[in-house]
Amino acid sequence: MSYAGPGAGAAAWLKAYADAGASHLVLRFAVDHERHLETVARLRRDLGW
């Protein structure tokens, strides 16, 4: 599966996997990896992971 969109939507998308029992998530970014890593780090903090 893939996701493209705003950070808030990404948080919900990732949380759905965690809620379904996923304990590990593998993310692959297209372009601007540093910016995406910062966004995911913020989402992780916001979700309390």
PDBQT receptor file of N, H, CA, C and O in Angstrom, charges set to zero:
ATOM      1  N   MET A   1       0.847  -1.172   0.000  1.00  0.00    +0.000 N 
ATOM      2  CA  MET A   1       0.000   0.000   0.000  1.00  0.00    +0.000 C 
ATOM      3  C   MET A   1       0.895   1.238   0.000  1.00  0.00    +0.000 C 
ATOM      4  O   MET A   1       2.052   1.193   0.418  1.00  0.00    +0.000 OA
ATOM      5  N   SER A   2       0.344   2.309  -0.465  1.00  0.00    +0.000 N 
ATOM      6  H   SER A   2      -0.596   2.346  -0.805  1.00  0.00    +0.000 HD
ATOM      7  CA  SER A   2       1.096   3.561  -0.459  1.00  0.00    +0.000 C 
ATOM      8  C   SER A   2       0.185   4.696  -0.020  1.00  0.00    +0.000 C 
ATOM      9  O   SER A   2      -1.041   4.602  -0.076  1.00  0.00    +0.000 OA
ATOM     10  N   TYR A   3       0.818   5.757   0.413  1.00  0.00    +0.000 N 
ATOM     11  H   TYR A   3       1.814   5.834   0.458  1.00  0.00    +0.000 HD
ATOM     12  CA  TYR A   3       0.087   6.938   0.862  1.00  0.00    +0.000 C 
ATOM     13  C   TYR A   3       0.733   8.172   0.263  1.00  0.00    +0.000 C 
ATOM     14  O   TYR A   3       1.958   8.276   0.201  1.00  0.00    +0.000 OA
ATOM     15  N   ALA A   4      -0.086   9.094  -0.171  1.00  0.00    +0.000 N 
ATOM     16  H   ALA A   4      -1.081   9.010  -0.121  1.00  0.00    +0.000 HD
ATOM     17  CA  ALA A   4       0.385  10.401  -0.627  1.00  0.00    +0.000 C 
ATOM     18  C   ALA A   4      -0.619  11.421  -0.127  1.00  0.00    +0.000 C 
ATOM     19  O   ALA A   4      -1.810  11.320  -0.423  1.00  0.00    +0.000 OA
ATOM     20  N   GLY A   5      -0.153  12.395   0.624  1.00  0.00    +0.000 N 
ATOM     21  H   GLY A   5       0.814  12.477   0.865  1.00  0.00    +0.000 HD
ATOM     22  CA  GLY A   5      -1.056  13.412   1.138  1.00  0.00    +0.000 C 
ATOM     23  C   GLY A   5      -0.466  14.096   2.346  1.00  0.00    +0.000 C 
ATOM     24  O   GLY A   5       0.722  13.950   2.633  1.00  0.00    +0.000 OA
ATOM     25  N   PRO A   6      -1.300  14.850   3.063  1.00  0.00    +0.000 N 
ATOM     26  CA  PRO A   6      -0.822  15.623   4.217  1.00  0.00    +0.000 C 
ATOM     27  C   PRO A   6      -0.454  14.738   5.414  1.00  0.00    +0.000 C 
ATOM     28  O   PRO A   6      -0.865  13.582   5.517  1.00  0.00    +0.000 OA
ATOM     29  N   GLY A   7       0.333  15.331   6.307  1.00  0.00    +0.000 N 
ATOM     30  H   GLY A   7       0.667  16.269   6.223  1.00  0.00    +0.000 HD
ATOM     31  CA  GLY A   7       0.786  14.610   7.489  1.00  0.00    +0.000 C 
ATOM     32  C   GLY A   7      -0.330  14.062   8.353  1.00  0.00    +0.000 C 
ATOM     33  O   GLY A   7      -0.214  12.953   8.874  1.00  0.00    +0.000 OA
ATOM     34  N   ALA A   8      -1.407  14.809   8.516  1.00  0.00    +0.000 N 
ATOM     35  H   ALA A   8      -1.501  15.709   8.092  1.00  0.00    +0.000 HD
ATOM     36  CA  ALA A   8      -2.519  14.334   9.353  1.00  0.00    +0.000 C 
ATOM     37  C   ALA A   8      -3.117  13.056   8.779  1.00  0.00    +0.000 C 
ATOM     38  O   ALA A   8      -3.477  12.144   9.523  1.00  0.00    +0.000 OA
ATOM     39  N   GLY A   9      -3.220  12.995   7.485  1.00  0.00    +0.000 N 
ATOM     40  H   GLY A   9      -2.928  13.737   6.881  1.00  0.00    +0.000 HD
ATOM     41  CA  GLY A   9      -3.731  11.785   6.845  1.00  0.00    +0.000 C 
ATOM     42  C   GLY A   9      -2.759  10.631   7.001  1.00  0.00    +0.000 C 
ATOM     43  O   GLY A   9      -3.176   9.486   7.174  1.00  0.00    +0.000 OA
ATOM     44  N   ALA A  10      -1.466  10.923   6.942  1.00  0.00    +0.000 N 
ATOM     45  H   ALA A  10      -1.128  11.854   6.802  1.00  0.00    +0.000 HD
ATOM     46  CA  ALA A  10      -0.451   9.892   7.125  1.00  0.00    +0.000 C 
ATOM     47  C   ALA A  10      -0.529   9.305   8.525  1.00  0.00    +0.000 C 
ATOM     48  O   ALA A  10      -0.368   8.098   8.707  1.00  0.00    +0.000 OA
ATOM     49  N   ALA A  11      -0.775  10.154   9.512  1.00  0.00    +0.000 N 
ATOM     50  H   ALA A  11      -0.906  11.134   9.364  1.00  0.00    +0.000 HD
ATOM     51  CA  ALA A  11      -0.894   9.677  10.891  1.00  0.00    +0.000 C 
ATOM     52  C   ALA A  11      -2.049   8.692  11.005  1.00  0.00    +0.000 C 
ATOM     53  O   ALA A  11      -1.896   7.632  11.613  1.00  0.00    +0.000 OA
ATOM     54  N   ALA A  12      -3.181   9.017  10.441  1.00  0.00    +0.000 N 
ATOM     55  H   ALA A  12      -3.305   9.878   9.947  1.00  0.00    +0.000 HD
ATOM     56  CA  ALA A  12      -4.344   8.120  10.490  1.00  0.00    +0.000 C 
ATOM     57  C   ALA A  12      -4.056   6.830   9.736  1.00  0.00    +0.000 C 
ATOM     58  O   ALA A  12      -4.441   5.751  10.187  1.00  0.00    +0.000 OA
ATOM     59  N   TRP A  13      -3.388   6.928   8.598  1.00  0.00    +0.000 N 
ATOM     60  H   TRP A  13      -3.076   7.805   8.231  1.00  0.00    +0.000 HD
ATOM     61  CA  TRP A  13      -3.065   5.769   7.773  1.00  0.00    +0.000 C 
ATOM     62  C   TRP A  13      -2.132   4.822   8.526  1.00  0.00    +0.000 C 
ATOM     63  O   TRP A  13      -2.361   3.612   8.552  1.00  0.00    +0.000 OA
ATOM     64  N   LEU A  14      -1.079   5.371   9.141  1.00  0.00    +0.000 N 
ATOM     65  H   LEU A  14      -0.893   6.354   9.120  1.00  0.00    +0.000 HD
ATOM     66  CA  LEU A  14      -0.143   4.552   9.903  1.00  0.00    +0.000 C 
ATOM     67  C   LEU A  14      -0.789   3.972  11.161  1.00  0.00    +0.000 C 
ATOM     68  O   LEU A  14      -0.545   2.819  11.516  1.00  0.00    +0.000 OA
ATOM     69  N   LYS A  15      -1.605   4.770  11.824  1.00  0.00    +0.000 N 
ATOM     70  H   LYS A  15      -1.803   5.706  11.536  1.00  0.00    +0.000 HD
ATOM     71  CA  LYS A  15      -2.282   4.313  13.046  1.00  0.00    +0.000 C 
ATOM     72  C   LYS A  15      -3.208   3.139  12.756  1.00  0.00    +0.000 C 
ATOM     73  O   LYS A  15      -3.344   2.239  13.585  1.00  0.00    +0.000 OA
ATOM     74  N   ALA A  16      -3.839   3.137  11.599  1.00  0.00    +0.000 N 
ATOM     75  H   ALA A  16      -3.729   3.868  10.926  1.00  0.00    +0.000 HD
ATOM     76  CA  ALA A  16      -4.725   2.024  11.237  1.00  0.00    +0.000 C 
ATOM     77  C   ALA A  16      -3.947   0.705  11.190  1.00  0.00    +0.000 C 
ATOM     78  O   ALA A  16      -4.457  -0.332  11.615  1.00  0.00    +0.000 OA
ATOM     79  N   TYR A  17      -2.722   0.743  10.677  1.00  0.00    +0.000 N 
ATOM     80  H   TYR A  17      -2.308   1.585  10.331  1.00  0.00    +0.000 HD
ATOM     81  CA  TYR A  17      -1.893  -0.465  10.664  1.00  0.00    +0.000 C 
ATOM     82  C   TYR A  17      -1.543  -0.888  12.082  1.00  0.00    +0.000 C 
ATOM     83  O   TYR A  17      -1.626  -2.070  12.417  1.00  0.00    +0.000 OA
ATOM     84  N   ALA A  18      -1.153   0.067  12.914  1.00  0.00    +0.000 N 
ATOM     85  H   ALA A  18      -1.086   1.027  12.642  1.00  0.00    +0.000 HD
ATOM     86  CA  ALA A  18      -0.807  -0.244  14.301  1.00  0.00    +0.000 C 
ATOM     87  C   ALA A  18      -2.019  -0.791  15.046  1.00  0.00    +0.000 C 
ATOM     88  O   ALA A  18      -1.904  -1.751  15.807  1.00  0.00    +0.000 OA
ATOM     89  N   ASP A  19      -3.170  -0.183  14.827  1.00  0.00    +0.000 N 
ATOM     90  H   ASP A  19      -3.263   0.597  14.208  1.00  0.00    +0.000 HD
ATOM     91  CA  ASP A  19      -4.394  -0.647  15.486  1.00  0.00    +0.000 C 
ATOM     92  C   ASP A  19      -4.772  -2.064  15.049  1.00  0.00    +0.000 C 
ATOM     93  O   ASP A  19      -5.411  -2.802  15.798  1.00  0.00    +0.000 OA
ATOM     94  N   ALA A  20      -4.375  -2.433  13.839  1.00  0.00    +0.000 N 
ATOM     95  H   ALA A  20      -3.856  -1.833  13.230  1.00  0.00    +0.000 HD
ATOM     96  CA  ALA A  20      -4.662  -3.771  13.321  1.00  0.00    +0.000 C 
ATOM     97  C   ALA A  20      -3.639  -4.798  13.805  1.00  0.00    +0.000 C 
ATOM     98  O   ALA A  20      -3.758  -5.986  13.505  1.00  0.00    +0.000 OA
ATOM     99  N   GLY A  21      -2.628  -4.336  14.559  1.00  0.00    +0.000 N 
ATOM    100  H   GLY A  21      -2.532  -3.371  14.802  1.00  0.00    +0.000 HD
ATOM    101  CA  GLY A  21      -1.673  -5.261  15.148  1.00  0.00    +0.000 C 
ATOM    102  C   GLY A  21      -0.262  -5.192  14.603  1.00  0.00    +0.000 C 
ATOM    103  O   GLY A  21       0.597  -5.951  15.053  1.00  0.00    +0.000 OA
ATOM    104  N   ALA A  22       0.011  -4.320  13.658  1.00  0.00    +0.000 N 
ATOM    105  H   ALA A  22      -0.686  -3.704  13.292  1.00  0.00    +0.000 HD
ATOM    106  CA  ALA A  22       1.370  -4.206  13.127  1.00  0.00    +0.000 C 
ATOM    107  C   ALA A  22       2.307  -3.693  14.217  1.00  0.00    +0.000 C 
ATOM    108  O   ALA A  22       1.991  -2.724  14.907  1.00  0.00    +0.000 OA
ATOM    109  N   SER A  23       3.441  -4.335  14.367  1.00  0.00    +0.000 N 
ATOM    110  H   SER A  23       3.697  -5.122  13.806  1.00  0.00    +0.000 HD
ATOM    111  CA  SER A  23       4.417  -3.875  15.355  1.00  0.00    +0.000 C 
ATOM    112  C   SER A  23       5.631  -3.239  14.693  1.00  0.00    +0.000 C 
ATOM    113  O   SER A  23       6.432  -2.587  15.363  1.00  0.00    +0.000 OA
ATOM    114  N   HIS A  24       5.773  -3.422  13.385  1.00  0.00    +0.000 N 
ATOM    115  H   HIS A  24       5.123  -3.952  12.840  1.00  0.00    +0.000 HD
ATOM    116  CA  HIS A  24       6.858  -2.816  12.623  1.00  0.00    +0.000 C 
ATOM    117  C   HIS A  24       6.286  -2.253  11.329  1.00  0.00    +0.000 C 
ATOM    118  O   HIS A  24       5.464  -2.892  10.673  1.00  0.00    +0.000 OA
ATOM    119  N   LEU A  25       6.718  -1.073  10.975  1.00  0.00    +0.000 N 
ATOM    120  H   LEU A  25       7.386  -0.554  11.508  1.00  0.00    +0.000 HD
ATOM    121  CA  LEU A  25       6.300  -0.439   9.730  1.00  0.00    +0.000 C 
ATOM    122  C   LEU A  25       7.545  -0.076   8.936  1.00  0.00    +0.000 C 
ATOM    123  O   LEU A  25       8.502   0.462   9.493  1.00  0.00    +0.000 OA
ATOM    124  N   VAL A  26       7.539  -0.360   7.659  1.00  0.00    +0.000 N 
ATOM    125  H   VAL A  26       6.761  -0.797   7.207  1.00  0.00    +0.000 HD
ATOM    126  CA  VAL A  26       8.650  -0.014   6.783  1.00  0.00    +0.000 C 
ATOM    127  C   VAL A  26       8.153   1.092   5.859  1.00  0.00    +0.000 C 
ATOM    128  O   VAL A  26       7.165   0.926   5.144  1.00  0.00    +0.000 OA
ATOM    129  N   LEU A  27       8.850   2.215   5.886  1.00  0.00    +0.000 N 
ATOM    130  H   LEU A  27       9.653   2.350   6.467  1.00  0.00    +0.000 HD
ATOM    131  CA  LEU A  27       8.444   3.368   5.088  1.00  0.00    +0.000 C 
ATOM    132  C   LEU A  27       9.478   3.636   4.010  1.00  0.00    +0.000 C 
ATOM    133  O   LEU A  27      10.681   3.532   4.249  1.00  0.00    +0.000 OA
ATOM    134  N   ARG A  28       9.011   3.975   2.843  1.00  0.00    +0.000 N 
ATOM    135  H   ARG A  28       8.033   4.060   2.649  1.00  0.00    +0.000 HD
ATOM    136  CA  ARG A  28       9.891   4.342   1.734  1.00  0.00    +0.000 C 
ATOM    137  C   ARG A  28       9.436   5.699   1.230  1.00  0.00    +0.000 C 
ATOM    138  O   ARG A  28       8.259   5.898   0.928  1.00  0.00    +0.000 OA
ATOM    139  N   PHE A  29      10.367   6.623   1.141  1.00  0.00    +0.000 N 
ATOM    140  H   PHE A  29      11.323   6.462   1.387  1.00  0.00    +0.000 HD
ATOM    141  CA  PHE A  29      10.035   7.989   0.749  1.00  0.00    +0.000 C 
ATOM    142  C   PHE A  29      10.473   8.276  -0.678  1.00  0.00    +0.000 C 
ATOM    143  O   PHE A  29      11.514   7.804  -1.133  1.00  0.00    +0.000 OA
ATOM    144  N   ALA A  30       9.672   9.044  -1.362  1.00  0.00    +0.000 N 
ATOM    145  H   ALA A  30       8.825   9.428  -0.992  1.00  0.00    +0.000 HD
ATOM    146  CA  ALA A  30      10.041   9.537  -2.686  1.00  0.00    +0.000 C 
ATOM    147  C   ALA A  30      10.484  10.985  -2.536  1.00  0.00    +0.000 C 
ATOM    148  O   ALA A  30       9.728  11.829  -2.057  1.00  0.00    +0.000 OA
ATOM    149  N   VAL A  31      11.697  11.260  -2.945  1.00  0.00    +0.000 N 
ATOM    150  H   VAL A  31      12.312  10.573  -3.335  1.00  0.00    +0.000 HD
ATOM    151  CA  VAL A  31      12.246  12.619  -2.925  1.00  0.00    +0.000 C 
ATOM    152  C   VAL A  31      12.348  13.161  -1.492  1.00  0.00    +0.000 C 
ATOM    153  O   VAL A  31      11.717  12.610  -0.590  1.00  0.00    +0.000 OA
ATOM    154  N   ASP A  32      13.091  14.177  -1.272  1.00  0.00    +0.000 N 
ATOM    155  H   ASP A  32      13.604  14.624  -2.004  1.00  0.00    +0.000 HD
ATOM    156  CA  ASP A  32      13.233  14.945  -0.026  1.00  0.00    +0.000 C 
ATOM    157  C   ASP A  32      13.140  14.092   1.245  1.00  0.00    +0.000 C 
ATOM    158  O   ASP A  32      12.279  14.313   2.096  1.00  0.00    +0.000 OA
ATOM    159  N   HIS A  33      14.033  13.127   1.352  1.00  0.00    +0.000 N 
ATOM    160  H   HIS A  33      14.732  12.948   0.660  1.00  0.00    +0.000 HD
ATOM    161  CA  HIS A  33      14.007  12.183   2.464  1.00  0.00    +0.000 C 
ATOM    162  C   HIS A  33      14.103  12.848   3.832  1.00  0.00    +0.000 C 
ATOM    163  O   HIS A  33      13.400  12.451   4.761  1.00  0.00    +0.000 OA
ATOM    164  N   GLU A  34      14.955  13.847   3.965  1.00  0.00    +0.000 N 
ATOM    165  H   GLU A  34      15.526  14.169   3.210  1.00  0.00    +0.000 HD
ATOM    166  CA  GLU A  34      15.119  14.519   5.262  1.00  0.00    +0.000 C 
ATOM    167  C   GLU A  34      13.803  15.129   5.738  1.00  0.00    +0.000 C 
ATOM    168  O   GLU A  34      13.443  14.990   6.907  1.00  0.00    +0.000 OA
ATOM    169  N   ARG A  35      13.095  15.793   4.856  1.00  0.00    +0.000 N 
ATOM    170  H   ARG A  35      13.388  15.906   3.906  1.00  0.00    +0.000 HD
ATOM    171  CA  ARG A  35      11.821  16.413   5.224  1.00  0.00    +0.000 C 
ATOM    172  C   ARG A  35      10.819  15.345   5.644  1.00  0.00    +0.000 C 
ATOM    173  O   ARG A  35      10.094  15.524   6.623  1.00  0.00    +0.000 OA
ATOM    174  N   HIS A  36      10.776  14.241   4.913  1.00  0.00    +0.000 N 
ATOM    175  H   HIS A  36      11.365  14.096   4.118  1.00  0.00    +0.000 HD
ATOM    176  CA  HIS A  36       9.839  13.174   5.250  1.00  0.00    +0.000 C 
ATOM    177  C   HIS A  36      10.201  12.509   6.579  1.00  0.00    +0.000 C 
ATOM    178  O   HIS A  36       9.317  12.172   7.366  1.00  0.00    +0.000 OA
ATOM    179  N   LEU A  37      11.489  12.320   6.828  1.00  0.00    +0.000 N 
ATOM    180  H   LEU A  37      12.208  12.593   6.189  1.00  0.00    +0.000 HD
ATOM    181  CA  LEU A  37      11.910  11.752   8.108  1.00  0.00    +0.000 C 
ATOM    182  C   LEU A  37      11.509  12.657   9.270  1.00  0.00    +0.000 C 
ATOM    183  O   LEU A  37      11.071  12.172  10.313  1.00  0.00    +0.000 OA
ATOM    184  N   GLU A  38      11.655  13.965   9.094  1.00  0.00    +0.000 N 
ATOM    185  H   GLU A  38      12.011  14.360   8.247  1.00  0.00    +0.000 HD
ATOM    186  CA  GLU A  38      11.237  14.913  10.133  1.00  0.00    +0.000 C 
ATOM    187  C   GLU A  38       9.723  14.829  10.355  1.00  0.00    +0.000 C 
ATOM    188  O   GLU A  38       9.261  14.847  11.496  1.00  0.00    +0.000 OA
ATOM    189  N   THR A  39       8.962  14.738   9.281  1.00  0.00    +0.000 N 
ATOM    190  H   THR A  39       9.337  14.723   8.354  1.00  0.00    +0.000 HD
ATOM    191  CA  THR A  39       7.505  14.640   9.397  1.00  0.00    +0.000 C 
ATOM    192  C   THR A  39       7.108  13.370  10.130  1.00  0.00    +0.000 C 
ATOM    193  O   THR A  39       6.250  13.411  11.012  1.00  0.00    +0.000 OA
ATOM    194  N   VAL A  40       7.718  12.243   9.782  1.00  0.00    +0.000 N 
ATOM    195  H   VAL A  40       8.415  12.210   9.066  1.00  0.00    +0.000 HD
ATOM    196  CA  VAL A  40       7.387  10.970  10.433  1.00  0.00    +0.000 C 
ATOM    197  C   VAL A  40       7.809  10.997  11.901  1.00  0.00    +0.000 C 
ATOM    198  O   VAL A  40       7.103  10.456  12.752  1.00  0.00    +0.000 OA
ATOM    199  N   ALA A  41       8.937  11.612  12.209  1.00  0.00    +0.000 N 
ATOM    200  H   ALA A  41       9.511  12.052  11.517  1.00  0.00    +0.000 HD
ATOM    201  CA  ALA A  41       9.358  11.726  13.611  1.00  0.00    +0.000 C 
ATOM    202  C   ALA A  41       8.333  12.525  14.406  1.00  0.00    +0.000 C 
ATOM    203  O   ALA A  41       8.020  12.174  15.544  1.00  0.00    +0.000 OA
ATOM    204  N   ARG A  42       7.811  13.594  13.816  1.00  0.00    +0.000 N 
ATOM    205  H   ARG A  42       8.066  13.879  12.892  1.00  0.00    +0.000 HD
ATOM    206  CA  ARG A  42       6.782  14.395  14.486  1.00  0.00    +0.000 C 
ATOM    207  C   ARG A  42       5.494  13.586  14.666  1.00  0.00    +0.000 C 
ATOM    208  O   ARG A  42       4.876  13.628  15.730  1.00  0.00    +0.000 OA
ATOM    209  N   LEU A  43       5.095  12.855  13.633  1.00  0.00    +0.000 N 
ATOM    210  H   LEU A  43       5.597  12.821  12.769  1.00  0.00    +0.000 HD
ATOM    211  CA  LEU A  43       3.893  12.018  13.734  1.00  0.00    +0.000 C 
ATOM    212  C   LEU A  43       4.066  10.962  14.818  1.00  0.00    +0.000 C 
ATOM    213  O   LEU A  43       3.140  10.677  15.576  1.00  0.00    +0.000 OA
ATOM    214  N   ARG A  44       5.249  10.393  14.881  1.00  0.00    +0.000 N 
ATOM    215  H   ARG A  44       6.001  10.624  14.264  1.00  0.00    +0.000 HD
ATOM    216  CA  ARG A  44       5.534   9.380  15.896  1.00  0.00    +0.000 C 
ATOM    217  C   ARG A  44       5.362   9.949  17.296  1.00  0.00    +0.000 C 
ATOM    218  O   ARG A  44       4.748   9.321  18.158  1.00  0.00    +0.000 OA
ATOM    219  N   ARG A  45       5.902  11.132  17.516  1.00  0.00    +0.000 N 
ATOM    220  H   ARG A  45       6.400  11.643  16.816  1.00  0.00    +0.000 HD
ATOM    221  CA  ARG A  45       5.730  11.795  18.821  1.00  0.00    +0.000 C 
ATOM    222  C   ARG A  45       4.261  12.074  19.095  1.00  0.00    +0.000 C 
ATOM    223  O   ARG A  45       3.768  11.826  20.196  1.00  0.00    +0.000 OA
ATOM    224  N   ASP A  46       3.560  12.595  18.083  1.00  0.00    +0.000 N 
ATOM    225  H   ASP A  46       3.960  12.797  17.189  1.00  0.00    +0.000 HD
ATOM    226  CA  ASP A  46       2.155  12.938  18.259  1.00  0.00    +0.000 C 
ATOM    227  C   ASP A  46       1.298  11.709  18.572  1.00  0.00    +0.000 C 
ATOM    228  O   ASP A  46       0.328  11.800  19.324  1.00  0.00    +0.000 OA
ATOM    229  N   LEU A  47       1.658  10.567  17.996  1.00  0.00    +0.000 N 
ATOM    230  H   LEU A  47       2.446  10.493  17.386  1.00  0.00    +0.000 HD
ATOM    231  CA  LEU A  47       0.899   9.332  18.233  1.00  0.00    +0.000 C 
ATOM    232  C   LEU A  47       1.333   8.635  19.515  1.00  0.00    +0.000 C 
ATOM    233  O   LEU A  47       0.705   7.665  19.940  1.00  0.00    +0.000 OA
ATOM    234  N   GLY A  48       2.408   9.128  20.132  1.00  0.00    +0.000 N 
ATOM    235  H   GLY A  48       2.917   9.916  19.787  1.00  0.00    +0.000 HD
ATOM    236  CA  GLY A  48       2.872   8.532  21.393  1.00  0.00    +0.000 C 
ATOM    237  C   GLY A  48       3.622   7.229  21.212  1.00  0.00    +0.000 C 
ATOM    238  O   GLY A  48       3.627   6.387  22.110  1.00  0.00    +0.000 OA
ATOM    239  N   TRP A  49       4.255   7.052  20.064  1.00  0.00    +0.000 N 
ATOM    240  H   TRP A  49       4.251   7.737  19.335  1.00  0.00    +0.000 HD
ATOM    241  CA  TRP A  49       5.014   5.817  19.805  1.00  0.00    +0.000 C 
ATOM    242  C   TRP A  49       6.431   5.979  20.206  1.00  0.00    +0.000 C 
ATOM    243  O   TRP A  49       7.223   5.047  20.064  1.00  0.00    +0.000 OA
TER     244      TRP A  49
